[in-house]
């Protein structure tokens, strides 16, 4: 009597090594090329001027995008990483060093990056803080060439009071906002993605349709994505003759990253946010 081996007819098929199915989304090569060339273009950034108040700013023509955020959110490091220049925006171990509106041209004066004074913590007299706040409000409300904001938030402390105020101002002015959750290297991948999702959901609840991404100046995470956003909003057109190697960007050192001050949770909670509305 023939005994069954216990194996199914398809035993050979089932024992064969299974092919791995990749569910990774294919990246559009044109988008990648645009990001790389945008990075190359942003390397042309040069300091243009600093202004203590709106009426002393660069002529209000062309296009500009402003970087805003708390004093310890990593603004200077982000601008330096994006432009591949370590000292373009000077990072300081003392939060609040950026005391003026700083303009950087991108090959021509009608395409600009703007570094705004940081808020929330600054070792300066109260009267000076009030002046900064008033001038920031004037800039955000009256600047016609302002296309939008890159709003930086430390991924460990997102959506502080000032951040929400900036989001609401931008919405009221119909400006775009691209949120950078900075210092993403401080968290493991899982917690970082969780924080990203939580902020996305919070923006949806506020009915704010703004873009958002993870970003790290230290390991260059999110650099291409940010460059694409900047290029599109500043009217950069693709130049097929530009050659640029992303790997040529030098890694930011731990020493450079240390220039952007970190605070512990307890210190953050003790820092009082001050908004331009409160200054009036």
C-alpha positions in Angstrom: 0.0 0.0 0.0 1.4 3.4 -1.0 1.9 5.8 1.9 1.4 9.5 1.4 4.6 11.5 1.9 2.4 14.2 3.7 3.6 16.8 1.2 1.2 18.6 -1.0 1.3 18.5 -4.8 2.8 22.0 -4.7 5.5 21.1 -2.3 8.2 22.0 -4.8 6.6 25.4 -5.4 6.1 26.1 -1.7 9.6 25.2 -0.8 11.1 27.4 -3.6 12.6 30.6 -2.4 10.0 33.4 -2.5 10.7 36.5 -4.4 10.7 39.7 -2.3 8.1 42.1 -3.3 9.2 45.8 -3.0 6.5 48.2 -2.0 8.9 51.2 -2.1 7.6 54.1 -4.1 9.7 54.8 -7.2 11.2 58.3 -7.2 10.6 60.3 -10.3 14.0 61.0 -11.9 12.9 64.5 -13.0 12.0 65.4 -9.4 15.4 64.1 -8.2 17.2 66.0 -10.9 15.3 69.2 -9.9 16.2 68.7 -6.3 19.9 68.2 -7.1 20.1 71.2 -9.3 18.2 73.3 -6.8 20.8 72.4 -4.2 23.5 73.5 -6.7 21.7 76.8 -7.2 21.3 77.4 -3.5 25.1 77.1 -3.1 25.3 80.5 -4.8 23.8 82.2 -1.7 25.7 85.3 -0.6 25.1 87.7 2.2 23.3 90.7 0.9 22.5 92.9 3.9 21.0 93.1 7.5 18.2 95.4 8.4 17.0 96.3 11.9 13.6 97.4 10.7 11.2 97.0 7.7 11.9 100.4 6.1 15.6 99.6 5.9 15.2 96.2 4.2 16.1 95.3 0.6 13.8 96.7 -2.0 10.5 94.9 -1.8 10.7 93.2 -5.3 11.2 89.7 -6.5 10.8 86.6 -4.4 12.0 85.7 -0.9 11.4 82.9 1.6 12.0 83.5 5.3 13.3 81.1 7.9 11.6 81.5 11.2 11.6 79.6 14.5 12.6 79.6 18.1 16.1 80.6 18.9 17.2 77.0 19.5 15.3 75.4 16.6 18.4 75.1 14.4 17.8 78.0 11.9 21.4 78.9 11.2 22.5 75.2 10.9 19.6 74.5 8.4 20.5 77.5 6.2 24.2 76.6 6.3 23.5 73.0 5.3 21.1 74.0 2.5 23.7 76.4 1.0 26.7 74.3 1.8 28.4 77.2 3.6 29.3 76.7 7.2 29.4 80.4 8.1 26.7 82.0 5.9 24.2 82.2 8.7 26.3 82.4 11.9 25.3 79.8 14.5 25.9 80.8 18.1 26.1 79.0 21.4 24.0 81.8 22.8 20.4 81.7 21.5 19.0 84.9 20.2 22.1 86.1 18.4 20.2 86.8 15.2 19.0 90.3 16.1 18.3 91.6 12.6 16.5 90.6 9.4 19.3 89.0 7.3 19.0 88.8 3.5 21.0 86.4 1.3 20.9 86.6 -2.5 20.8 83.6 -4.8 22.7 84.6 -7.9 20.6 87.7 -8.3 19.1 90.1 -5.7 15.5 89.2 -6.8 15.7 85.7 -5.4 16.5 85.7 -1.7 16.6 83.7 1.5 15.8 85.6 4.7 16.9 84.7 8.2 14.5 86.2 10.8 15.3 86.8 14.5 14.7 83.8 16.7 12.1 83.9 19.5 11.3 82.3 22.8 14.7 82.6 24.4 17.2 85.4 24.1 19.7 86.7 26.6 18.9 90.3 25.8 17.0 93.1 27.7 13.2 93.0 27.6 13.0 96.2 25.7 15.1 94.7 22.9 12.9 91.7 22.6 9.9 94.0 22.2 11.6 95.8 19.3 12.4 92.5 17.6 8.8 91.3 18.0 7.4 94.5 16.5 9.7 94.5 13.5 9.0 90.8 12.8 5.3 91.6 12.8 5.8 94.5 10.4 7.8 92.3 8.1 5.3 89.4 8.0 2.3 91.7 7.5 3.7 94.2 5.0 6.4 92.5 3.0 5.0 91.9 -0.5 7.9 89.9 -1.9 7.6 87.3 0.9 6.4 84.1 -0.7 6.2 82.0 2.4 8.0 80.6 5.5 10.2 77.7 6.4 9.1 77.3 10.0 11.6 75.3 12.1 10.6 73.3 15.1 12.8 71.1 17.3 11.3 67.6 16.7 11.3 67.0 20.5 9.3 70.2 21.2 7.1 71.0 18.2 4.1 73.3 18.1 5.1 75.7 20.8 2.9 78.8 21.3 5.0 80.9 19.0 5.0 78.2 16.3 1.2 78.2 16.3 1.0 82.0 16.1 3.3 81.9 13.0 1.2 79.3 11.3 -2.0 81.3 11.9 -0.3 84.5 10.6 0.8 82.8 7.5 -2.6 81.4 6.9 -4.3 84.8 7.3 -1.8 86.2 4.7 -2.3 83.3 2.4 1.4 82.4 2.6 2.7 78.9 2.2 4.5 77.3 5.1 6.9 74.4 5.0 7.5 73.0 8.4 10.9 71.5 9.2 11.0 69.2 12.2 14.7 69.7 12.9 17.3 67.7 14.8 15.6 64.5 13.7 18.9 62.7 14.3 18.2 63.1 18.0 15.4 60.5 17.8 15.4 56.9 16.4 13.5 56.3 13.2 10.3 55.1 14.8 9.8 58.0 17.3 10.8 60.5 14.6 8.1 59.2 12.2 5.6 59.2 15.1 6.4 62.8 15.9 6.0 63.7 12.2 2.6 62.0 12.0 1.4 63.7 15.2 2.3 67.2 13.9 0.6 66.4 10.6 -2.5 65.4 12.4 -2.4 68.6 14.5 -2.1 70.7 11.4 -5.1 68.9 9.9 -7.2 69.6 13.0 -6.2 73.3 12.7 -7.3 73.1 9.0 -3.8 74.2 7.9 -2.8 72.6 4.7 1.0 73.1 5.0 3.8 70.8 4.0 6.1 69.2 6.6 9.2 67.0 6.7 11.9 65.6 8.9 15.2 67.4 8.8 18.7 67.0 10.2 21.6 69.4 9.5 23.9 66.9 11.0 23.3 64.0 8.7 21.7 65.8 5.7 18.3 64.1 6.2 15.7 65.9 4.1 18.1 68.2 2.3 16.9 67.3 -1.2 13.3 67.6 -0.3 13.8 71.1 1.2 15.8 72.2 -1.8 13.0 71.2 -4.1 10.5 73.2 -2.1 12.8 76.2 -2.1 13.5 76.0 -5.8 9.8 75.8 -6.7 8.7 78.7 -4.5 11.6 80.9 -5.6 10.9 80.4 -9.3 14.1 78.4 -10.0 14.0 76.8 -13.5 15.8 73.6 -14.3 19.1 74.0 -16.1 20.1 70.8 -17.9 23.8 72.0 -18.0 24.3 72.2 -14.3 26.3 69.3 -12.8 26.2 68.7 -9.1 27.1 65.8 -6.9 25.1 65.6 -3.7 27.8 63.5 -2.1 30.1 66.5 -2.4 28.4 68.2 0.4 30.6 67.9 3.5 29.1 66.2 6.5 28.2 68.6 9.3 30.4 67.8 12.3 29.2 67.2 15.9 31.1 70.4 16.8 29.1 72.4 14.2 25.9 70.9 15.5 26.8 71.9 19.0 26.7 75.5 17.9 22.9 75.3 17.9 22.0 75.2 21.6 19.9 72.3 22.9 17.7 72.7 26.0 16.4 69.9 28.2 12.6 69.5 28.5 12.6 71.3 31.9 14.3 74.3 30.4 12.0 74.5 27.5 9.0 74.5 29.8 10.4 77.4 31.7 10.9 79.6 28.6 8.1 81.9 28.1 7.1 82.5 24.5 6.6 86.1 23.5 4.5 87.0 20.5 4.4 90.2 18.5 0.8 90.7 19.6 1.8 90.6 23.2 4.4 93.2 22.5 2.0 95.8 21.5 
